[in-house]
Amino acid sequence: MTNIDRPYCETLDAQDALASLRTEFHLPTGMIYLDGNSLGAQPKAAFERARHVIQEEWGNDLIKSWNKAGWFDLPSRLGNLLAPLIGAKAEEVVITDSTSINLFKAIAAALHLQAQKSDAETRKVIITERSNFPTDIYMAEGLTKWLDRGYRLHLIDSPDELASAIKHDTALVMLTHVNYRTGALHDMAKITVLAHAQGALCLWDLAHSAGAVEVDLHQANADFAVGCCYKYLNGGPGAPAFIWVPQRHQAQFHHPLTGWWGHAAPFAMQASFTATPDIRRALCGTQPIVSLAMIESGLTIFGKTTMAAVRQKSLALTDLFIQLVEARCARHQLGLVTPRHHAQRGSHVSFTHAHAYAVIQALIARGVVGDYREPGIMRFGFTPLYTSYAEVWDAVEILQEILDQKTYDANIQRHTVT
Ligand SMILES: *Cc1c(COP(=O)(O)O)cnc(C)c1O
């Protein structure tokens, strides 16, 4: 058992330097939201921003807003706001398109870079994990099949295989920094060294890292990165994603989606494509401005703290959750899937249970919102900007009640989105 009680958790909240940031978010009363890793909560400021964009910028100023409201520069302006959260420099990140599309561009650019080298004919392998988020694998599959130049995917089953899998035939190592299912965190710097030692490039997906764990792309010497803005960055449902290309690769960053927004002179309306020399070459076409504009509200909140403080609280929240679940639900055969070691853990915690989907649905009905992932995994995201220690306590209390009293429907039908 544990001697942690609710008053102790309240003390932690009282001492928490990030606690005041919770008021920046709209959080429905009666809900303990443990799914900010999938769809971040709404920053209150986003509501006024949306009204302004729709009523003033679109409604009253119409086309003038491309210049007057800075719509055209939004992808790079927001990219510069995001940059410090991931160890990127200014003018290295744009916010645009979806993570899937940005993966396509980054994989294509990486393969193109490798194709310029003298050993290109024997460097045809893309390494990733079988447990990677499916779209990452699918995009690599789609691109390589379409290219039809002998590229092949090598899916590894454990990070331990990386050291032997990365060889002279490896063109690209494409990994997700924090695994969406298990919450396991890769050692980005160490793996990038392994890749570079064999002449391979390294592409990191930061979907579950940006705004959740400390990331230093430059310190790790990474080659490319992409990630989501609707998860821990609280940009809103379907918010455009980001792509990072460091200065050293920008001039050689060639991808096939050469739309006019990536042109050196988009309004010269030339009949042939010339890529702009800067990061905006990663753009394709006109951006969804209303959705893009929402991202600023979330990023502004991160400006009021540091990723070190966010990470410290994230580890404290996940530690507390693991400890309480294991102490209070010990007889219910939950299996911890997430690594215990801090250096190997992101900001969500996953447990297996024989009736995982049913238990998650029962939790949601009681106001504790986590989610279900195949196979048989209950996933709980901890977002230091708005999750409190007392909420962790209450969530475990409710989980224990549901398990003790078996108040879940083992035959429940699955929703489309789990
Ligand atoms: C959430 C997530 C995505 C989502 O991609 P979309 O194009 O936004 O649908 C991609 N990759 C990883 C690793 C994710 O966690």
Ligand as a Chemical Component Dictionary entry (heavy atoms), coordinates in Angstrom:
data_LIG
# 
_chem_comp.id                   LIG 
_chem_comp.type                 NON-POLYMER 
_chem_comp.pdbx_formal_charge   0 
_chem_comp.three_letter_code    LIG 
# 
loop_
_chem_comp_atom.comp_id 
_chem_comp_atom.atom_id 
_chem_comp_atom.alt_atom_id 
_chem_comp_atom.type_symbol 
_chem_comp_atom.charge 
_chem_comp_atom.model_Cartn_x 
_chem_comp_atom.model_Cartn_y 
_chem_comp_atom.model_Cartn_z 
_chem_comp_atom.pdbx_ordinal 
LIG C1 C1 C 0 -0.798 11.698 -33.606 1  
LIG C2 C2 C 0 0.273  11.184 -34.491 2  
LIG C3 C3 C 0 0.234  11.396 -35.881 3  
LIG C4 C4 C 0 -0.959 12.069 -36.509 4  
LIG O1 O1 O 0 -0.776 12.340 -37.847 5  
LIG P1 P1 P 0 -1.893 13.193 -38.605 6  
LIG O2 O2 O 0 -1.352 13.392 -39.954 7  
LIG O3 O3 O 0 -2.088 14.468 -37.822 8  
LIG O4 O4 O 0 -3.168 12.414 -38.595 9  
LIG C5 C5 C 0 1.299  10.954 -36.628 10 
LIG N1 N1 N 0 2.348  10.320 -36.072 11 
LIG C6 C6 C 0 2.411  10.093 -34.733 12 
LIG C7 C7 C 0 3.584  9.400  -34.148 13 
LIG C8 C8 C 0 1.363  10.498 -33.915 14 
LIG O5 O5 O 0 1.408  10.263 -32.598 15 
# 
loop_
_chem_comp_bond.comp_id 
_chem_comp_bond.atom_id_1 
_chem_comp_bond.atom_id_2 
_chem_comp_bond.value_order 
_chem_comp_bond.pdbx_ordinal 
LIG C1 C2 SING 1  
LIG C2 C3 SING 2  
LIG C2 C8 DOUB 3  
LIG C3 C4 SING 4  
LIG C3 C5 DOUB 5  
LIG C4 O1 SING 6  
LIG O1 P1 SING 7  
LIG P1 O2 DOUB 8  
LIG P1 O3 SING 9  
LIG P1 O4 SING 10 
LIG C5 N1 SING 11 
LIG N1 C6 DOUB 12 
LIG C6 C7 SING 13 
LIG C6 C8 SING 14 
LIG C8 O5 SING 15 
# 
